Amino acid sequence: MIRRNLFSSLVILPFLLTGPALAADAELQECLTLAEAQPDAALERAAGWQARGGGTPARLCHALALFHRGDFAEAGRHLEDIATELGQKDPRAGAAVLGRAGWAWLRAGDSARAERLYTAALERQPGDADLLVDRAIARAEGERYWDAIDDLNAVLAKDPARADAWLYRAAAHKALSNTRQALADVAQALELKPGDPEALLLRGNVKALAGDAKGARDDWKLVERVAPDSGPARVARGNLAGLERSGGAK
């Protein structure tokens, strides 16, 4: 089963609006940078900016500061409102913000609402690969693994060089206990991104599920070697400790 810690560690979304007029706004860029590093300070700056008539860019900074502070549901509501406003003028910008709102709701634990927002974004930007990947994540969070696989199949049909899509599909197949296909998909991910600790960790997890304790141990040890200070390495160490306690392969 795909859990949030897997997808949260794999997915890094740039939380920037793609609309050219907003992207060119220096104050917005400064506020977004501040929102990521110091969200409380960014909230104060966004409030002052809104008081000075900052409009949509100020509201966007406010919403993203809430996101980075961990107020995901509130951020999601604000981003939905902004997306509605922007979408009337620029469907592409509206789709971009809907996607960010979907990610906020996913972080808030509401995968169904996140999926609806990604679907609405895809209606405005049909076939967008990033939105399809994001919706696949939301669907997997809701344990709708075959629907997630459908989205990832569509992405890979267009761009077979996307290592992240191979890895997400491997994780979905693992959740369905399709270990042979999961191993094939993670092999594709590693071919595109050799030594990736997330892929190595997942490969070890799939091998463990398939009953290959020695192979799992080898992969988890490899994660420790290639990325000793990473999140995947911490998970791998926990897996190895559990394997040793259970008397697994040496």
C-alpha positions as CSV (number, residue, x, y, z in Angstrom):
1,M,0.0,0.0,0.0
2,I,1.3,3.4,-0.9
3,R,1.6,5.6,2.1
4,R,2.1,9.4,2.4
5,N,5.7,9.1,3.5
6,L,6.6,7.4,0.2
7,F,5.0,10.0,-2.0
8,S,5.9,13.0,0.2
9,S,9.5,12.0,0.0
10,L,9.4,11.5,-3.8
11,V,7.5,14.4,-4.9
12,I,8.9,17.9,-4.8
13,L,6.6,20.4,-6.4
14,P,7.8,24.0,-7.2
15,F,5.1,26.1,-5.6
16,L,5.2,28.9,-8.2
17,L,2.5,30.3,-10.4
18,T,3.3,29.9,-14.1
19,G,1.3,33.0,-15.2
20,P,3.9,35.3,-16.9
21,A,2.6,38.5,-15.5
22,L,2.8,37.2,-12.0
23,A,6.1,35.4,-12.5
24,A,7.7,38.7,-13.6
25,D,6.6,40.4,-10.4
26,A,9.7,41.0,-8.3
27,E,7.7,41.5,-5.1
28,L,5.8,38.3,-5.6
29,Q,9.1,36.3,-6.1
30,E,10.6,37.8,-3.0
31,C,7.4,37.1,-1.0
32,L,7.3,33.5,-2.3
33,T,10.9,33.0,-1.3
34,L,10.2,34.4,2.1
35,A,7.1,32.1,2.4
36,E,9.2,29.0,2.0
37,A,11.9,30.1,4.5
38,Q,10.0,32.2,7.0
39,P,6.2,31.7,6.5
40,D,5.2,33.8,9.5
41,A,7.2,36.7,8.2
42,A,5.7,36.2,4.8
43,L,2.2,36.3,6.2
44,E,2.9,39.7,7.7
45,R,4.4,40.9,4.5
46,A,1.5,39.6,2.4
47,A,-1.0,41.3,4.8
48,G,0.7,44.6,4.4
49,W,0.9,44.1,0.6
50,Q,-2.8,43.4,0.5
51,A,-3.5,46.5,2.4
52,R,-1.6,48.4,-0.2
53,G,-3.7,46.9,-3.0
54,G,-1.5,44.0,-3.8
55,G,-4.4,42.0,-5.3
56,T,-4.0,38.5,-6.5
57,P,-0.2,38.3,-6.1
58,A,-0.4,39.3,-2.5
59,R,-3.2,36.7,-1.9
60,L,-1.1,34.1,-3.6
61,C,1.8,34.8,-1.3
62,H,-0.5,34.7,1.7
63,A,-1.9,31.3,0.6
64,L,1.6,29.8,0.1
65,A,2.9,31.1,3.4
66,L,0.0,29.2,5.0
67,F,1.0,26.1,3.1
68,H,4.6,26.4,4.2
69,R,3.5,27.0,7.8
70,G,1.6,23.7,7.7
71,D,-1.9,25.2,7.5
72,F,-2.7,23.0,4.5
73,A,-6.5,23.1,4.5
74,E,-6.6,26.9,4.9
75,A,-4.0,27.2,2.1
76,G,-6.1,24.9,-0.1
77,R,-9.2,27.0,0.4
78,H,-7.4,30.2,-0.5
79,L,-5.8,28.7,-3.5
80,E,-9.1,27.4,-4.8
81,D,-10.6,30.9,-4.6
82,I,-7.5,32.4,-6.4
83,A,-7.8,29.7,-9.1
84,T,-11.4,30.5,-9.7
85,E,-10.6,34.2,-10.2
86,L,-7.6,33.6,-12.4
87,G,-9.3,30.9,-14.4
88,Q,-11.8,33.4,-15.8
89,K,-9.0,35.4,-17.4
90,D,-6.3,32.7,-18.1
91,P,-7.3,29.0,-18.0
92,R,-3.7,27.9,-17.9
93,A,-3.0,30.1,-14.8
94,G,-6.2,28.8,-13.2
95,A,-5.1,25.2,-13.9
96,A,-1.7,25.9,-12.3
97,V,-3.2,27.2,-9.1
98,L,-5.8,24.4,-9.0
99,G,-2.9,22.0,-9.1
100,R,-1.3,23.8,-6.1
101,A,-4.6,23.7,-4.3
102,G,-4.8,20.0,-4.9
103,W,-1.4,19.5,-3.4
104,A,-2.4,21.5,-0.3
105,W,-5.5,19.3,0.2
106,L,-3.4,16.2,-0.3
107,R,-1.1,17.4,2.4
108,A,-4.2,18.1,4.5
109,G,-5.2,14.4,4.2
110,D,-8.1,15.0,1.8
111,S,-7.1,12.9,-1.2
112,A,-10.7,12.9,-2.7
113,R,-10.8,16.7,-2.8
114,A,-7.3,16.8,-4.1
115,E,-8.3,14.5,-6.9
116,R,-11.3,16.6,-7.8
117,L,-9.1,19.7,-8.1
118,Y,-6.5,17.9,-10.2
119,T,-9.3,16.7,-12.5
120,A,-10.6,20.2,-12.8
121,A,-7.1,21.5,-13.6
122,L,-6.8,18.8,-16.3
123,E,-10.0,20.0,-17.9
124,R,-8.3,23.3,-18.4
125,Q,-4.9,21.7,-19.3
126,P,-5.7,18.3,-21.0
127,G,-2.9,15.8,-21.0
128,D,-0.6,17.9,-18.7
129,A,1.9,15.3,-17.5
130,D,2.7,17.0,-14.2
131,L,-1.0,17.2,-13.3
132,L,-1.5,13.6,-14.3
133,V,1.3,12.5,-12.0
134,D,-0.1,14.6,-9.2
135,R,-3.6,13.1,-9.7
136,A,-2.0,9.7,-9.7
137,I,-0.5,10.5,-6.3
138,A,-3.9,11.6,-5.0
139,R,-5.6,8.5,-6.4
140,A,-3.0,6.2,-4.8
141,E,-3.5,8.0,-1.4
142,G,-7.2,7.1,-1.7
143,E,-6.1,3.5,-2.5
144,R,-7.4,3.7,-6.0
145,Y,-4.2,2.1,-7.4
146,W,-5.5,1.1,-10.8
147,D,-6.8,4.6,-11.5
148,A,-3.4,5.9,-10.5
149,I,-1.8,3.5,-12.8
150,D,-4.0,4.7,-15.7
151,D,-2.8,8.2,-15.2
152,L,0.8,7.1,-15.0
153,N,0.4,5.0,-18.1
154,A,-0.8,8.1,-20.0
155,V,2.3,10.0,-18.8
156,L,4.7,7.3,-19.8
157,A,3.1,6.8,-23.2
158,K,4.0,10.5,-23.9
159,D,7.3,10.6,-22.0
160,P,8.9,7.3,-21.2
161,A,11.9,9.2,-19.8
162,R,10.1,10.3,-16.7
163,A,11.8,8.4,-13.9
164,D,9.3,9.6,-11.3
165,A,6.4,8.2,-13.2
166,W,8.0,4.8,-13.4
167,L,8.7,4.9,-9.7
168,Y,5.2,5.9,-8.8
169,R,3.8,3.2,-11.0
170,A,6.2,0.7,-9.3
171,A,4.8,1.8,-5.9
172,A,1.2,1.4,-7.1
173,H,2.0,-2.1,-8.4
174,K,3.7,-3.0,-5.1
175,A,0.5,-1.9,-3.3
176,L,-1.4,-4.3,-5.4
177,S,1.2,-7.1,-4.7
178,N,2.1,-7.1,-8.4
179,T,5.8,-7.6,-7.4
180,R,7.0,-8.7,-10.9
181,Q,5.7,-5.6,-12.6
182,A,6.8,-3.4,-9.7
183,L,10.4,-4.7,-10.0
184,A,10.2,-4.1,-13.8
185,D,9.1,-0.5,-13.3
186,V,11.6,0.3,-10.6
187,A,14.3,-1.1,-12.9
188,Q,13.2,1.4,-15.5
189,A,13.4,4.2,-13.0
190,L,16.9,3.2,-12.0
191,E,18.0,3.0,-15.6
192,L,16.9,6.6,-16.0
193,K,18.2,7.7,-12.6
194,P,21.0,5.4,-11.5
195,G,21.6,5.1,-7.8
196,D,18.5,7.0,-6.8
197,P,17.9,6.2,-3.1
198,E,14.1,6.3,-3.3
199,A,14.2,3.7,-6.1
200,L,16.7,1.5,-4.3
201,L,14.6,1.7,-1.2
202,L,11.4,0.8,-3.1
203,R,13.2,-2.1,-4.8
204,G,14.3,-3.5,-1.5
205,N,10.7,-3.1,-0.2
206,V,9.3,-5.0,-3.2
207,K,11.9,-7.7,-2.8
208,A,10.9,-8.1,0.8
209,L,7.3,-8.4,-0.2
210,A,8.2,-11.1,-2.7
211,G,10.1,-13.0,0.0
212,D,13.6,-12.2,-1.1
213,A,15.0,-11.2,2.2
214,K,18.6,-11.3,1.1
215,G,17.9,-9.1,-2.0
216,A,16.0,-6.6,0.2
217,R,18.8,-6.4,2.6
218,D,21.4,-5.8,-0.1
219,D,19.3,-2.9,-1.5
220,W,18.7,-1.3,1.9
221,K,22.4,-1.5,2.6
222,L,23.1,0.1,-0.8
223,V,20.7,3.0,0.1
224,E,22.8,3.6,3.3
225,R,26.0,3.7,1.2
226,V,24.8,6.0,-1.6
227,A,22.8,8.5,0.6
228,P,23.7,7.9,4.2
229,D,22.1,11.1,5.5
230,S,18.8,10.9,3.5
231,G,15.3,10.1,4.4
232,P,15.4,6.9,2.4
233,A,18.5,5.8,4.4
234,R,16.7,6.3,7.7
235,V,13.8,4.2,6.4
236,A,16.3,1.6,5.1
237,R,18.0,1.4,8.5
238,G,14.7,0.8,10.2
239,N,13.9,-1.9,7.7
240,L,17.3,-3.6,8.3
241,A,16.8,-3.5,12.0
242,G,13.4,-5.2,11.6
243,L,14.9,-7.8,9.3
244,E,17.6,-8.5,11.9
245,R,15.1,-8.8,14.7
246,S,13.1,-11.3,12.6
247,G,16.1,-13.4,11.9
248,G,16.1,-12.5,8.2
249,A,18.9,-13.0,5.6
250,K,22.4,-12.1,6.5
